[in-house]
Amino acid sequence: MNTRDLSDHTPYRAGRGIEEVARDLGLDPESLVKLSSNENPFGPSPAAVEAISGHAERVHTYPKAAHTDLEAAIADEWGVDDRQVWLGAGGDGVLDYLGRAMLDPGDSVLVPDPGFAYYPMSARYHGATVDQYRLERSDDFAQTASGVLEAYDGHRIVYVTSPHNPTGSEMPREEIATLAAETDSETLLVVDEAYGEFTDSPSARALVDERDDIAVLRTFSKAYGLAGLRLGYALVPEQWADAYERVNTPFAVSLIACHAGLAALDDDEHLERTVETVRWAREYIHDNLAAPTWESGGNFVLADVGDGETVAAAAQEQGVIIRDCSSFGLPECVRITCGTRETMPEAIEAINGVLD
Ligand SMILES: *Cc1c(COP(=O)(O)O)cnc(C)c1O
């Protein structure tokens, strides 16, 4: 038999893992520095690790109470009602829930180009067609309401990433408010704040009180260091918050993920150390990389190295894994994730050696 026609669907290409690269190069995984997937170089919150082992013996039970508790804790953090928190298996899982709740077959969505590959994938699974709006390199990938509106034509969902992956640019909250106001009342604006902890700019969360057509996406994968656990959430307007019960996969977030998330939310020390180090590392990269870089609000920096594929491959030979941005449509660029004060100097030196 055959699957349905999936020719419009493209597989997601993740950055390569340390073990994979080490095996290919015949190197010790310990000797490699992975700066390709925007992961937390400090690892998970230690409190989360403790919660994970502490609840291991409870995994024969469904995560009913844990799910409720995590929703309540996140709601408390943001000052919204518990129902306005939609948990999912990573931010990606939550994008699917928003698609399930909003998209009818034949609807269209608008995504950024360059941009995050899962928006179009998720929208297509839900029968939607995909159009793009451009972030222009000549404008340093600036994000404005008018830039998006140029391409807007009544789309059902418009995705905005701020801080943006892979460029690091941001859409100021006033611009997001303008964009929401200028689009139809039946257009949902998804503001993806996967990197929200790393910027000083305010969250779009306040707009969720004012409007019923904005959802804010957050994740535990980046600042909290829980990418492997798959835990994310959306803050959605009260008006349609109840739709979650109709679209979510039962127990989509595991018992372990719920407890780890609860512990991580309480671990301010890990979060502060992570954010502080990212700020330092961004500056370090801007100041020391022998290639032009762009301002970034995220835990990564985009750099113009001329030929991203060649430079990433050569850096990898030197034990530094960075992300070639060809798949984002930026073949001249690499994206370098912020590492620690211990790893960055050597890593940047190795990349500079390659650029030489
Ligand atoms: C990492 C990322 C996400 C969410 O990733 P999850 O691991 O699924 O939570 C969402 N959007 C962007 C732009 C990202 O880079």
The ligand as a Tripos MOL2 file, in Angstrom:
@<TRIPOS>MOLECULE
LIG
   15    15     1     0     0
SMALL
NO_CHARGES

@<TRIPOS>ATOM
      1 C1         13.5430   25.5430   18.8810 C.3       1 LIG1
      2 C2         12.4180   26.2610   18.2550 C.ar      1 LIG1
      3 C3         11.0680   25.9780   18.5580 C.ar      1 LIG1
      4 C4         10.5790   24.9350   19.4890 C.3       1 LIG1
      5 O1         11.3030   23.8010   19.5860 O.3       1 LIG1
      6 P1         10.7680   22.6400   20.5240 P.3       1 LIG1
      7 O2         11.9940   21.8960   20.8610 O.co2     1 LIG1
      8 O3          9.7780   21.8690   19.7160 O.co2     1 LIG1
      9 O4         10.1240   23.2900   21.7020 O.co2     1 LIG1
     10 C5         10.0810   26.7410   17.9870 C.ar      1 LIG1
     11 N1         10.3810   27.7190   17.1480 N.ar      1 LIG1
     12 C6         11.6290   28.0360   16.8290 C.ar      1 LIG1
     13 C7         11.8780   29.1630   15.9130 C.3       1 LIG1
     14 C8         12.6930   27.3140   17.3570 C.ar      1 LIG1
     15 O5         13.9420   27.6060   16.9850 O.3       1 LIG1
@<TRIPOS>BOND
     1     1     2 1
     2     2     3 ar
     3     2    14 ar
     4     3     4 1
     5     3    10 ar
     6     4     5 1
     7     5     6 1
     8     6     7 2
     9     6     8 1
    10     6     9 1
    11    10    11 ar
    12    11    12 ar
    13    12    13 1
    14    12    14 ar
    15    14    15 1
@<TRIPOS>SUBSTRUCTURE
     1 LIG1         1 GROUP 0 **** ****
